Amino acid sequence: MSRSARLQGIAASIGVAVGHARVIRREHRPHPHRRIEEAAISAELSRFAEAVASSRAEIEAAKEELLHKHGPTYTPILDVYLLMHGDALLIDAISNTIREESVNAEWAVSEVAARLKKPLLEDASPYFQERASDIDHVKEHLLRHLSGEQRQASPVDGPTIVIARDLTPADAVHVLAPPTVGLVTELGADSSHTTILARTFGVPAVVGLGPLPIEIEDGDVVLVDGFSGEVTLGASLDERRAAERRRDRFRAFLDAERSPNAVTRDGVSVSVAANIELPSEVEAALENAAEGVGLYRTEFMCLDQTEPPSEEEQVQLYRGVVRAMAPKPVVFRTFDWRGDKRLRVEHLGGCEQAWLETQIRAVLRAGVEGPVALMFPMIATVTEFREARALVQRCRDALVDESARLAPLPVGMMVEVPSAALLADRFAQHADFFSVGTNDLSHHALGADRHDGRSAAGPLDPAVLALLERAISAASDAGIPCSMCGGMAADPVSLVLALGLGYRQVSVPVSVVPLARAVIRDVDLGAAADAAREALDCVSADAVRELLLERLGPALGSLWKDHGLV
């Protein structure tokens, strides 16, 4: 690499990493359409079956390695891919394509994968986008074993930063082990399976960079900032040393941060809960002393199934989470299969209606084990929410178990589209609580692409701040809880502003819980409130950040600077 560059992606796993690039190049392999003679079809089917078996064995080995290093918490991620190796929609369809169309296995794999991905990619929902990635990852494994390609050892000694277009979860288990200290990918999202594993391994990661604008060679120095989502290539010696100091200070902070206390300097308690994506993450939430689960993303129940799980399967899963967390509360978010589309109960198809009712009944039944709440995502009108509440009541009335029918179930809503914030005072007349999703709210308010991690949309923009202030004020006036579960609460600088706006409940990724508490302990709410009022009058997000650093930097400088947050 002959020149330096700073690239912006999605901050996927917090921390700072300095190392030499290990570039994993998997160029697009052409798979020509080859006709197979009828007499050779049996041999081609056998070749494909051998590739499936070898691919399955590779993933099973990765699962055993993950189990050995981190216990059973994250192994369900790899179970998804093992089950897909026996999925009729994928594996049987590939075999049938080979047999019926007399084509080579590579072509059949590519064609079937493309056909299955097409409807998923046409849906804006992050859930379906992730399922398309799952298919891509299985396709990658199958093609690799069909070609006989072997995993290459690292050509770089010492701490390495893995650079890849994408990384399958099974590959991540191997690749993210020492000496890897950082991960950079062109594709990916902050909720992808590979990203979850990067956080599990404690590897700072920036994903979703898009096509790299310059060529990176093995051995090039790379800096990864998992807080800001910035990747520095060709860094100077001074930049490298500064990053190493930030890395070391943050590691020391993590080792020292054990206090469960989240009380501001002026004596105000703030609740710090955890966002959960897998039921087995409850253990980590408890270890980090989270005060509950503020967001349980139920989409992950469907990772290993072609259809939603049954009511009984959901009840068992929900009960396990609630029992483990009790007496701390768990807030379940209904399955967001529509992504950016709005939820209108009367417009749901028959299958979707039945699925939603099944989920609501399961949450109601789990409520006998401990405090639970239910919230609906992407609510845009008061009518939508009233219809959703009415559906909950119908499900409650239909329950046979009297204890479940009588168990309390607060019903709330996500505030993540501008209309919900603008009419928050009217929604507050019907909702038991609000939970603000700042990621979606920022992108919708500023007209940005929700899936573009490099977009300028962020919660510090004054337009978004005005919506956030409106939501918390309406909740306060109505006397209902209002938490923040989006990315703003997980960013230390933005978190201080959220506290200044009046938020006293936040929910963050499990790994960020200790950091959020440390930020809260260094905050003076009076000063933060003054800064928040001034921020509402700023003209840009940059101006807001500069204001925060100017007003609050002197008091919080030790925390922000030592931990590489500014």
C-alpha positions as CSV (number, residue, x, y, z in Angstrom):
1,M,0.0,0.0,0.0
2,S,1.6,3.3,-1.1
3,R,-0.8,5.8,0.5
4,S,-2.8,6.3,3.6
5,A,-6.5,6.4,4.0
6,R,-9.2,6.7,6.6
7,L,-12.3,4.6,5.9
8,Q,-15.7,4.8,7.6
9,G,-17.8,1.7,8.3
10,I,-20.1,0.4,11.0
11,A,-18.7,0.2,14.5
12,A,-19.6,-3.4,15.3
13,S,-17.4,-4.4,18.2
14,I,-16.0,-1.9,20.6
15,G,-12.3,-1.4,21.3
16,V,-9.1,-0.3,19.5
17,A,-6.8,-2.6,17.6
18,V,-3.4,-2.1,16.0
19,G,-1.9,-4.8,13.8
20,H,-0.7,-5.9,10.5
21,A,-3.2,-6.8,7.8
22,R,-4.0,-10.4,7.0
23,V,-6.0,-10.2,3.8
24,I,-8.4,-13.0,3.1
25,R,-9.0,-12.9,-0.6
26,R,-11.8,-15.0,-2.0
27,E,-12.2,-13.7,-5.5
28,H,-15.4,-14.3,-7.3
29,R,-14.9,-17.8,-8.7
30,P,-16.6,-18.3,-12.1
31,H,-18.8,-21.4,-12.2
32,P,-19.6,-22.1,-15.8
33,H,-22.8,-23.9,-16.7
34,R,-21.6,-27.4,-17.7
35,R,-23.9,-30.1,-18.9
36,I,-23.5,-33.5,-17.3
37,E,-24.0,-36.7,-19.3
38,E,-26.8,-38.8,-17.9
39,A,-24.3,-41.5,-17.1
40,A,-22.3,-39.1,-15.0
41,I,-25.1,-37.6,-13.0
42,S,-24.8,-40.2,-10.2
43,A,-21.1,-39.3,-9.8
44,E,-21.9,-35.6,-9.7
45,L,-24.5,-36.2,-7.0
46,S,-22.0,-38.1,-5.0
47,R,-19.5,-35.3,-5.4
48,F,-22.0,-32.8,-4.1
49,A,-23.0,-35.1,-1.2
50,E,-19.3,-35.4,-0.3
51,A,-19.0,-31.6,-0.3
52,V,-22.0,-31.3,1.9
53,A,-20.5,-33.8,4.4
54,S,-17.1,-32.1,4.4
55,S,-18.7,-28.7,4.9
56,R,-20.9,-30.0,7.7
57,A,-17.8,-31.5,9.4
58,E,-16.0,-28.2,9.1
59,I,-18.8,-26.3,10.8
60,E,-19.2,-29.0,13.5
61,A,-15.5,-28.6,14.3
62,A,-15.9,-24.9,14.5
63,K,-18.9,-25.4,16.9
64,E,-16.8,-27.7,19.1
65,E,-14.0,-25.0,19.2
66,L,-16.5,-22.3,20.1
67,L,-18.1,-24.5,22.8
68,H,-14.6,-25.2,24.3
69,K,-13.6,-21.5,24.3
70,H,-16.9,-19.8,25.3
71,G,-19.3,-22.5,26.5
72,P,-22.8,-23.0,25.0
73,T,-23.8,-19.4,24.8
74,Y,-23.2,-18.7,21.1
75,T,-23.1,-22.2,19.6
76,P,-26.7,-21.8,18.4
77,I,-25.3,-19.4,15.7
78,L,-23.5,-22.4,14.1
79,D,-26.4,-24.7,14.6
80,V,-28.2,-22.5,12.1
81,Y,-25.7,-23.5,9.4
82,L,-25.6,-27.1,10.3
83,L,-29.4,-27.3,10.0
84,M,-29.2,-25.5,6.6
85,H,-27.0,-28.4,5.4
86,G,-30.0,-30.7,5.8
87,D,-32.6,-28.2,4.6
88,A,-34.8,-29.5,1.8
89,L,-35.3,-26.0,0.4
90,L,-31.5,-25.8,-0.2
91,I,-29.7,-29.1,-0.2
92,D,-32.5,-31.2,-1.8
93,A,-33.2,-28.4,-4.3
94,I,-29.5,-28.4,-5.4
95,S,-29.5,-32.2,-5.8
96,N,-32.8,-32.0,-7.8
97,T,-31.3,-29.3,-10.0
98,I,-28.3,-31.5,-10.8
99,R,-30.5,-34.4,-11.5
100,E,-33.3,-32.7,-13.5
101,E,-31.2,-30.2,-15.4
102,S,-28.1,-32.3,-15.9
103,V,-25.8,-29.6,-14.7
104,N,-22.6,-29.5,-12.6
105,A,-22.8,-29.1,-8.8
106,E,-21.2,-25.7,-8.7
107,W,-23.7,-24.2,-11.1
108,A,-26.6,-25.8,-9.2
109,V,-25.4,-24.5,-5.8
110,S,-25.1,-20.9,-7.2
111,E,-28.4,-21.0,-9.0
112,V,-30.5,-22.4,-6.1
113,A,-28.8,-20.0,-3.6
114,A,-29.6,-17.1,-5.9
115,R,-33.2,-18.2,-6.2
116,L,-33.7,-18.6,-2.4
117,K,-32.0,-15.2,-1.8
118,K,-34.1,-13.2,-4.3
119,P,-37.3,-12.7,-2.2
120,L,-35.3,-12.1,1.0
121,L,-33.2,-9.4,-0.6
122,E,-36.3,-7.7,-2.0
123,D,-37.6,-7.3,1.6
124,A,-36.2,-4.3,3.5
125,S,-36.3,-6.1,6.9
126,P,-32.9,-6.5,8.5
127,Y,-34.1,-10.0,9.5
128,F,-34.6,-11.2,6.0
129,Q,-31.4,-9.4,4.8
130,E,-29.5,-11.5,7.4
131,R,-31.2,-14.7,6.2
132,A,-29.9,-13.9,2.7
133,S,-26.4,-13.7,4.2
134,D,-26.9,-17.1,5.9
135,I,-27.6,-18.6,2.5
136,D,-24.5,-16.9,1.0
137,H,-22.3,-18.2,3.8
138,V,-23.5,-21.8,3.3
139,K,-23.0,-21.4,-0.5
140,E,-19.5,-20.2,0.2
141,H,-18.7,-23.3,2.3
142,L,-20.2,-25.7,-0.3
143,L,-18.3,-24.1,-3.2
144,R,-15.1,-24.2,-1.3
145,H,-15.4,-27.9,-0.6
146,L,-16.5,-28.6,-4.2
147,S,-13.3,-26.9,-5.4
148,G,-11.1,-28.5,-2.8
149,E,-10.0,-25.1,-1.5
150,Q,-8.1,-25.2,1.8
151,R,-8.1,-22.6,4.5
152,Q,-4.8,-20.8,4.3
153,A,-2.5,-20.1,7.3
154,S,-1.8,-16.5,8.1
155,P,1.3,-15.2,6.3
156,V,1.7,-12.5,9.0
157,D,3.4,-12.9,12.3
158,G,2.3,-11.1,15.5
159,P,-1.0,-9.2,16.1
160,T,-3.0,-9.2,12.9
161,I,-6.1,-7.4,11.5
162,V,-8.2,-9.6,9.3
163,I,-9.3,-7.9,6.2
164,A,-12.1,-9.7,4.2
165,R,-15.0,-9.0,1.9
166,D,-17.1,-11.1,4.3
167,L,-16.5,-13.8,6.8
168,T,-18.7,-16.8,7.5
169,P,-19.4,-17.5,11.2
170,A,-17.6,-20.8,11.0
171,D,-14.5,-19.1,9.5
172,A,-14.8,-16.4,12.2
173,V,-14.4,-19.0,15.0
174,H,-11.0,-20.0,13.6
175,V,-9.9,-16.6,12.2
176,L,-10.8,-14.5,15.2
177,A,-8.6,-16.5,17.6
178,P,-5.1,-15.1,18.6
179,P,-3.1,-13.6,17.0
180,T,-6.0,-11.8,15.4
181,V,-6.7,-8.5,17.3
182,G,-9.1,-6.8,14.8
183,L,-11.6,-7.4,12.0
184,V,-12.5,-5.3,9.0
185,T,-15.0,-6.4,6.4
186,E,-16.5,-4.8,3.3
187,L,-19.9,-6.4,3.9
188,G,-21.8,-7.1,7.2
189,A,-24.0,-5.4,9.7
190,D,-23.9,-4.8,13.5
191,S,-26.4,-7.6,14.1
192,S,-24.8,-10.3,11.9
193,H,-23.6,-13.6,13.3
194,T,-20.0,-12.8,12.5
195,T,-20.3,-9.5,14.3
196,I,-21.8,-11.2,17.3
197,L,-18.9,-13.6,17.4
198,A,-16.4,-10.7,17.1
199,R,-18.0,-9.2,20.3
200,T,-17.9,-12.7,21.9
201,F,-14.1,-13.0,21.2
202,G,-13.5,-9.4,22.3
203,V,-12.1,-8.5,18.9
204,P,-12.7,-4.8,17.8
205,A,-14.5,-4.8,14.5
206,V,-15.6,-2.4,11.8
207,V,-17.9,-3.9,9.1
208,G,-19.9,-2.7,6.1
209,L,-17.1,-0.6,4.7
210,G,-18.1,-1.2,1.1
211,P,-15.5,-1.8,-1.6
212,L,-12.1,-0.8,-0.4
213,P,-10.8,2.2,-2.3
214,I,-7.2,1.1,-2.2
215,E,-5.3,-2.1,-2.3
216,I,-4.2,-3.6,1.0
217,E,-1.4,-6.0,1.2
218,D,-0.5,-8.6,3.9
219,G,1.6,-6.9,6.5
220,D,0.3,-3.4,6.0
221,V,-0.3,-1.5,9.3
222,V,-4.0,-1.1,10.1
223,L,-5.7,0.7,12.9
224,V,-9.3,-0.3,13.9
225,D,-11.5,2.0,16.0
226,G,-14.5,-0.1,17.1
227,F,-16.0,3.0,18.8
228,S,-16.2,5.3,15.8
229,G,-16.2,2.8,13.0
230,E,-13.1,4.2,11.5
231,V,-10.3,2.2,9.9
232,T,-6.9,3.8,9.3
233,L,-4.6,2.4,6.6
234,G,-0.9,3.5,6.3
235,A,-1.0,5.2,9.7
236,S,2.0,7.3,10.8
237,L,4.2,6.2,13.7
238,D,2.6,8.9,15.9
239,E,-0.9,7.7,14.9
240,R,0.0,4.1,15.7
241,R,1.5,4.9,19.1
242,A,-1.6,7.0,20.0
243,A,-3.9,4.1,19.0
244,E,-1.8,1.7,21.1
245,R,-2.1,3.9,24.1
246,R,-5.9,4.1,23.7
247,R,-6.0,0.3,23.2
248,D,-4.0,-0.3,26.4
249,R,-6.1,2.2,28.5
250,F,-9.3,0.7,27.3
251,R,-8.1,-2.9,28.1
252,A,-7.1,-1.7,31.6
253,F,-10.5,-0.1,32.0
254,L,-12.3,-3.3,31.2
255,D,-10.2,-5.2,33.7
256,A,-10.9,-2.7,36.4
257,E,-14.6,-2.0,35.7
258,R,-16.6,-4.2,38.1
259,S,-18.9,-1.8,39.9
260,P,-22.6,-2.3,39.4
261,N,-23.3,1.2,40.5
262,A,-24.9,3.6,37.9
263,V,-25.4,6.7,40.0
264,T,-24.5,10.1,38.6
265,R,-22.2,12.6,40.4
266,D,-25.3,14.4,41.7
267,G,-26.8,11.2,43.1
268,V,-29.4,10.2,40.4
269,S,-29.7,6.5,39.6
270,V,-29.9,5.4,36.0
271,S,-31.1,2.0,35.0
272,V,-28.8,0.1,32.6
273,A,-30.4,-3.0,31.0
274,A,-29.1,-5.2,28.3
275,N,-30.1,-5.8,24.7
276,I,-30.3,-9.5,24.0
277,E,-30.2,-11.3,20.7
278,L,-29.8,-14.9,21.8
279,P,-31.5,-16.5,24.9
280,S,-28.1,-17.8,26.1
281,E,-26.8,-14.2,26.4
282,V,-28.8,-13.9,29.6
283,E,-25.8,-15.4,31.5
284,A,-23.5,-12.6,30.2
285,A,-26.2,-10.0,31.1
286,L,-26.3,-11.3,34.7
287,E,-22.5,-11.4,34.9
288,N,-22.4,-7.8,33.8
289,A,-25.0,-6.9,36.4
290,A,-27.5,-5.6,33.9
291,E,-30.8,-4.5,35.6
292,G,-32.9,-6.5,33.2
293,V,-33.4,-7.1,29.5
294,G,-34.6,-3.9,27.9
295,L,-34.8,-5.4,24.4
296,Y,-35.2,-9.0,23.6
297,R,-35.1,-9.4,19.8
298,T,-37.3,-12.3,19.1
299,E,-36.3,-12.6,15.4
300,F,-33.4,-14.8,16.5
301,M,-35.9,-17.5,17.5
302,C,-36.2,-18.3,13.8
303,L,-32.5,-18.6,13.0
304,D,-32.7,-22.4,12.5
305,Q,-36.2,-22.8,11.2
306,T,-38.0,-22.3,7.9
307,E,-41.2,-21.5,9.8
308,P,-41.8,-19.6,13.1
309,P,-41.5,-21.9,16.1
310,S,-44.7,-23.2,17.7
311,E,-46.4,-21.6,20.7
312,E,-45.0,-24.3,23.0
313,E,-41.5,-23.9,21.7
314,Q,-41.7,-20.2,22.3
315,V,-43.2,-20.6,25.8
316,Q,-40.2,-22.8,26.8
317,L,-37.7,-20.4,25.4
318,Y,-39.3,-17.3,27.0
319,R,-39.8,-19.0,30.3
320,G,-36.1,-19.9,30.4
321,V,-35.1,-16.3,29.9
322,V,-37.6,-14.9,32.4
323,R,-36.7,-17.4,35.1
324,A,-33.0,-16.7,34.7
325,M,-33.5,-13.0,34.9
326,A,-36.2,-12.9,37.6
327,P,-36.9,-10.7,39.5
328,K,-35.3,-8.4,36.9
329,P,-37.7,-7.5,34.0
330,V,-37.6,-8.8,30.4
331,V,-39.0,-6.7,27.6
332,F,-39.9,-8.8,24.5
333,R,-40.2,-7.1,21.1
334,T,-42.6,-8.7,18.7
335,F,-41.0,-10.2,15.7
336,D,-40.3,-7.4,13.2
337,W,-40.7,-9.4,9.9
338,R,-41.7,-6.3,8.0
339,G,-38.6,-4.2,8.8
340,D,-39.3,-0.7,7.5
341,K,-42.9,-1.5,6.7
342,R,-45.6,-0.5,9.2
343,L,-47.5,-2.9,11.4
344,R,-51.2,-2.8,10.7
345,V,-53.0,-5.6,12.5
346,E,-56.0,-5.5,10.1
347,H,-53.7,-5.8,7.1
348,L,-51.8,-8.8,8.2
349,G,-52.0,-11.9,6.1
350,G,-53.5,-15.1,7.7
351,C,-50.1,-16.6,8.5
352,E,-48.7,-13.4,9.9
353,Q,-51.8,-12.8,12.0
354,A,-51.6,-16.4,13.4
355,W,-47.9,-16.0,14.1
356,L,-48.3,-12.8,16.0
357,E,-51.1,-14.2,18.1
358,T,-49.0,-17.3,18.8
359,Q,-46.2,-15.1,20.0
360,I,-48.4,-12.9,22.2
361,R,-49.9,-15.9,23.9
362,A,-46.5,-17.3,24.5
363,V,-45.3,-14.1,26.2
364,L,-48.4,-14.0,28.3
365,R,-47.8,-17.5,29.5
366,A,-44.2,-16.8,30.2
367,G,-45.3,-13.9,32.4
368,V,-46.2,-16.2,35.3
369,E,-42.4,-16.8,35.8
370,G,-41.4,-13.2,36.4
371,P,-41.9,-9.6,35.3
372,V,-42.2,-9.3,31.5
373,A,-43.4,-6.6,29.1
374,L,-44.3,-6.6,25.4
375,M,-43.5,-3.9,22.8
376,F,-44.4,-3.4,19.2
377,P,-41.9,-2.1,16.7
378,M,-42.3,0.5,13.9
379,I,-45.6,1.9,15.2
380,A,-46.5,5.0,13.1
381,T,-50.1,5.9,14.1
382,V,-52.2,5.8,17.2
383,T,-54.7,3.6,15.4
384,E,-52.0,1.0,14.7
385,F,-51.1,0.8,18.4
386,R,-54.7,0.7,19.6
387,E,-55.2,-2.2,17.2
388,A,-52.1,-3.9,18.5
389,R,-53.3,-3.5,22.1
390,A,-56.7,-4.9,21.2
391,L,-55.1,-8.0,19.7
392,V,-53.1,-8.5,23.0
393,Q,-56.4,-8.3,24.9
394,R,-58.1,-10.9,22.6
395,C,-55.1,-13.2,23.1
396,R,-55.3,-12.8,26.9
397,D,-59.0,-13.5,26.9
398,A,-58.5,-16.7,24.9
399,L,-56.0,-18.2,27.4
400,V,-57.1,-21.3,29.3
401,D,-54.5,-20.9,32.1
402,E,-56.0,-18.4,34.6
403,S,-52.7,-17.5,36.1
404,A,-51.4,-16.5,32.7
405,R,-54.6,-14.7,31.9
406,L,-54.2,-12.6,35.1
407,A,-50.5,-12.1,35.0
408,P,-49.5,-8.4,34.4
409,L,-48.2,-7.6,31.0
410,P,-47.3,-3.9,30.3
411,V,-47.7,-3.2,26.5
412,G,-45.5,-0.6,25.0
413,M,-44.1,0.6,21.7
414,M,-40.9,1.4,20.0
415,V,-40.5,5.1,19.1
416,E,-38.5,4.8,15.9
417,V,-40.3,6.7,13.2
418,P,-40.8,10.5,13.3
419,S,-44.6,10.3,13.6
420,A,-44.4,8.4,16.8
421,A,-42.1,11.0,18.3
422,L,-44.1,14.0,17.0
423,L,-47.4,12.6,18.4
424,A,-45.8,11.1,21.5
425,D,-48.2,12.9,23.8
426,R,-51.1,11.1,22.1
427,F,-49.4,7.7,22.1
428,A,-48.6,8.1,25.8
429,Q,-52.4,8.0,26.5
430,H,-52.5,4.4,25.3
431,A,-49.0,3.0,25.9
432,D,-47.7,1.6,29.1
433,F,-44.1,2.6,28.2
434,F,-41.9,3.9,25.4
435,S,-38.6,2.4,24.1
436,V,-36.8,4.7,21.8
437,G,-34.8,3.1,18.9
438,T,-32.4,5.8,17.9
439,N,-30.9,4.0,15.0
440,D,-34.1,3.7,13.0
441,L,-35.4,7.1,14.3
442,S,-32.3,8.9,13.0
443,H,-32.3,7.2,9.6
444,H,-36.1,7.8,9.1
445,A,-35.9,11.4,10.3
446,L,-33.0,12.3,8.0
447,G,-34.1,10.3,5.0
448,A,-31.0,8.0,5.1
449,D,-30.5,4.4,4.1
450,R,-30.9,2.3,7.3
451,H,-28.4,-0.3,6.0
452,D,-25.7,2.1,5.0
453,G,-23.3,2.3,8.0
454,R,-21.4,5.1,6.3
455,S,-24.4,7.5,6.1
456,A,-24.3,10.7,8.0
457,A,-27.5,10.0,9.9
458,G,-26.9,10.0,13.6
459,P,-28.7,10.8,16.9
460,L,-26.7,14.0,17.5
461,D,-28.4,15.8,14.6
462,P,-30.5,18.6,16.0
463,A,-33.6,17.3,14.1
464,V,-33.3,13.9,15.8
465,L,-32.6,15.5,19.2
466,A,-35.8,17.5,18.9
467,L,-37.7,14.2,18.4
468,L,-35.9,12.5,21.3
469,E,-36.8,15.5,23.6
470,R,-40.4,15.3,22.5
471,A,-40.7,11.6,23.3
472,I,-39.1,11.8,26.8
473,S,-41.2,14.9,27.7
474,A,-44.4,13.3,26.6
475,A,-43.6,10.2,28.6
476,S,-42.7,12.2,31.7
477,D,-45.9,14.3,31.5
478,A,-47.9,11.1,31.2
479,G,-46.0,9.3,34.0
480,I,-44.9,6.3,31.9
481,P,-41.4,4.9,31.6
482,C,-39.3,5.8,28.5
483,S,-36.1,3.9,27.9
484,M,-33.5,4.3,25.1
485,C,-32.4,1.1,23.5
486,G,-30.7,2.3,20.3
487,G,-27.1,3.0,19.4
488,M,-27.1,6.4,21.1
489,A,-27.2,4.8,24.5
490,A,-24.2,2.7,23.6
491,D,-22.0,5.6,22.5
492,P,-20.4,7.4,25.6
493,V,-20.6,10.9,24.2
494,S,-24.2,10.5,22.9
495,L,-25.2,8.8,26.2
496,V,-24.3,11.9,28.2
497,L,-26.6,14.0,25.9
498,A,-29.4,11.4,26.3
499,L,-29.1,11.8,30.1
500,G,-29.2,15.6,29.7
501,L,-32.4,15.3,27.7
502,G,-34.0,13.4,30.6
503,Y,-33.5,9.7,29.9
504,R,-33.1,7.7,33.0
505,Q,-33.4,4.2,31.6
506,V,-31.1,2.8,28.9
507,S,-30.6,-0.6,27.3
508,V,-27.3,-1.4,25.6
509,P,-25.5,-4.5,24.1
510,V,-24.4,-6.8,26.8
511,S,-20.7,-6.0,26.3
512,V,-21.3,-2.3,26.7
513,V,-23.2,-2.5,30.1
514,P,-20.1,-1.8,32.2
515,L,-18.9,1.0,30.0
516,A,-22.4,2.7,30.2
517,R,-22.3,2.6,34.0
518,A,-18.8,4.1,34.0
519,V,-20.0,7.0,31.9
520,I,-23.0,7.6,34.0
521,R,-20.9,7.8,37.2
522,D,-18.9,10.6,35.7
523,V,-21.9,12.7,34.6
524,D,-23.3,15.8,36.4
525,L,-26.9,15.9,35.3
526,G,-27.2,19.6,35.8
527,A,-24.3,20.3,33.4
528,A,-25.6,17.6,31.0
529,A,-29.1,19.2,30.9
530,D,-27.6,22.6,30.2
531,A,-25.6,21.2,27.3
532,A,-28.7,19.4,26.0
533,R,-30.7,22.6,25.9
534,E,-27.9,24.3,23.9
535,A,-27.6,21.3,21.6
536,L,-31.2,21.7,20.6
537,D,-30.3,25.1,19.2
538,C,-27.3,23.8,17.2
539,V,-27.4,23.6,13.4
540,S,-25.5,20.3,12.8
541,A,-24.4,17.1,14.5
542,D,-20.8,18.2,14.3
543,A,-21.7,21.4,16.2
544,V,-23.5,19.3,18.8
545,R,-20.4,17.1,19.3
546,E,-18.1,20.1,19.6
547,L,-20.5,21.6,22.1
548,L,-20.5,18.5,24.3
549,L,-16.8,18.2,24.3
550,E,-16.4,21.9,25.1
551,R,-19.0,21.9,27.9
552,L,-18.5,18.5,29.4
553,G,-15.0,17.5,28.2
554,P,-13.1,19.0,31.2
555,A,-15.2,17.0,33.7
556,L,-15.3,13.8,31.7
557,G,-11.9,14.1,30.0
558,S,-10.3,11.3,31.9
559,L,-13.0,8.8,30.9
560,W,-13.5,9.9,27.3
561,K,-9.8,10.3,26.4
562,D,-8.4,7.4,28.3
563,H,-10.8,5.0,26.8
564,G,-10.4,6.2,23.3
565,L,-13.9,7.6,23.0
566,V,-13.0,11.0,21.6
